[in-house]
């Protein structure tokens, strides 16, 4: 949630979730999902009027309560106020999209290797919305794509922890005598596979044994 102030000192709240994106698309035929590929940002930078239209749709409930028309809204959000309003819009767009995949690609990229261009499209983002909503069994309207992604991953992780426990129990109950038991994490693709290395301070160990046995 972002807030900006117009020329008359009124605060306006900008919230971008799935419902807001659908509302902007229905009223203005503008898909905010296109921000992920940069196409929307180009449109906004070349058409300030489009920014005001999008902001008015996002702030429409507040505008109706205050009796502010779209023209009055546009007139009140100009000059320095326009910069703050545009910043609020961009900040909300950034918070709407998940950043895990981009961060993962950056971490895996070798030194000197050119950064790969982002191939995710608006259609891909909509597909993720409905996919995550189906996994979670929720109406995605009040959530951002980032929130849906985090919740869906958490649910999959929780589901797999229970499934892995059942698989490990089934294996250990039916294993051969010479076959080692298996831990649930060995079945869980979401489990942390990094083994912690024990650090043994040999000098300290001998000092403790000396104190215990050589009094």
Secondary structure, DSSP 8 states (H G I E B T S, - for coil): -EEEE-TTS-EEEE---HHHHHHHHHHH---GGGGGGTHHHHHHHH-HHHHHHHHHHHTHHHHHHHT--HHHHHHHS-THHHHHHHHHHHHHHHHHS--HHHHHHHHHS-TT---------HHHHHHHHHHHHHHHTS-GGGS-HHHHHHHHHHHHHHHHHHHHHHHHHHHHHH--TTS----GGGT-TTS----------HHHHHHHHHHHH--
